């Protein structure tokens, strides 16, 4: 088996629209299996026209809860991605790293924010 794997997002999802977290999960499952084997993965976004943070969180963000940042950096490469999508990916990755550093703190802050939002909306 080759140490290098090229994974086409378009082929995994079967569409140029990468918006659903369930489709992102399909990508994550394949990435996780390859990374656990220590394989280098090139993730190609060729032919992808629409990309959301929900998709990227599922596909790539949750990898930061399984692997170290160093492992991901050394084994995962991204190509054929539009510049604005790269910016979105960078935000998703930064958020994922912060979240997995201290999930309880992140969840508590989210709960407090949601409670604050609900306080003024009853009426």
N, C-alpha and C positions, 0 to 999 in steps of 0.2 A: 504494500500500500504506500502510495506517495505521501510524503510529509506535508506537501502543499495541497490546499484545496481552494478552488475558486467557487464561490457561492453567488449565484445570480438571484438577487432579490426578486426581480421580475419573474423568473421561473418558479421560485418557491411560492410566491403569492399568486401567480397566474394572472396578474393584472398590473397596469401601470399605476394603479391607485393603491398606495400603501397607507391606509388610514386606520384600519381596525387593529385593536390590540391583539385579537385572536390570530390575525395574520402575522403580527410581530412575534407572537409566541411560537409559531411554526419556525421562524427564522432563528429564534433563541434556542429552540430545542436542537437544531442542527449545529449551531455555533457551540453550544455547551458540549455536545458529544465530541466534536472535533478538538476543542480546546482541552478537554480532559485527556485526550490522547496525545496532547502536546503538538498538534498539527498547526502549521501556519495557515491562516485563512485570509483570503482576499475576498472582501465583500463588495460585489459590483452592483451599483445602482443604475446601470445602463437601462434605458427605456422606462425608468420610473418618472412619472410626471407629477404626482402628488404624494406628499409625505407629511405625516402629522407627528406631533410629540407623543401621542398615545402609542402609535406604531413603534417609534424609536425607543420609548421606555420599555415596551415589552420585548423588542428584538435585541436591544443592546444594553439599555440601562440596568436591567436586572442581572446582567452578567457580573456587575460590580458587587453583588451579594454572594457570588459563588467563587469568583477569582479575584486575585489581587490586581491592583492597577498595573503593576509591573508585568504580570502575566498577560493581561489584555493588550497592553502596549506592544509587547514583544511578539505576540502571536497573531494579532488581528490588524489587518490593513483595510482601509476603505478607499474605493476609487469610483470614478464616473459619477460623482455627486455634484449637484449644482451648488454654487457658492452660498446661496441663502439656506439651502438644506444643510450645508456644513456648519453654518452658524447655529442652526436648530440642534444638530447633533451635539455640538459643543455644550450648549445649554443643558441638554438632556444628560450628558455625561457628568457635568459638574453637579447637577442636582442629585444624580444617582450616587456619586461619591460622597456628597454631604449626607444623604439619607442613610447609606449603609455604614457610615462612620458612627452614627448614633440614632438608630431607628426609633427608639422610645421617645427621645427628645423631639424628633421630627413629627411623630404621631401626636404627641401632646400639643405641640404648637398648632397642628392642623385642627385638633379637637377644639382648642380654645378659640381659634379663628371662626370655626363653624358655629360655636356657641354664641360668639359675639354677633355674628350675622343673623342668627335666629332671634336674638333678644329684641331687636327693633322691628322685626317683620310681623310679629303677632298683632292682630288687631281686629 
